[in-house]
Amino acid sequence: MEQRALRKLVDPISKTVKSFKKSEVECLIRLFYNLLERPVGKLTTKGMDQNTFRGVLHNIFGMTDDMLMNRVFFVFDKDSDNYVSVQEWVKGLSVFLRGAFEEKMKFCFEVYYLHGECYISREKIFDMLKNSLSQQSPEEENDEGVKELVDISLKKMDYDNDGKISFADFEKAVKKDRLLLEVFGPCLPDAKTCLHFETLVFKNNPPASF
Ligand code: CA
């Protein structure tokens, strides 16, 4: 039964992602249902809810920043129904784990701008930098310092000088200096975490634990 349910999912999902082999897509689907503690193909909801997904980001990918974890959830949830479906899961992980630089750039930009507007505004840069600084040193509350950083970021990335960062601005800046990719906060797993994840999930499927 489980095998049949799995096969029904693997083929259509494999067609949408180039960076995973079929056997790997199968492992990721199994993991998805394992995490939800459901048999493959048998969900009672539309997928993984925000809390469960944040647990995955935290426990498996070592993310700690609440604001960024929420934003990553919204980027994974492509159809905005507040659940990450198994299709959205595999697709999102393909960028997360094996995305080409261009895909990662688009992903980070989407995390930073959040839905709605297609640019990163001065206010958002302020919020993100303040948030990321307060995680580093919670005792220091210094809006002036953050404002200064916002100005520096805009100076560096706002090529057309309209006070906000469009995707074209972001792309240009990040291509020039790859360190700017996660400039407003870490939203992609590092290489070591990816390798660890792939080893566990693709070699010992399903993994006993993380
Ligand atoms: Ca969804």
Residues whose N, C-alpha, C, O or C-beta is under 5 A from the ligand:
A	BS01	CA	D77 K78 D79 S80 D81 N82 Y83 V84 S85
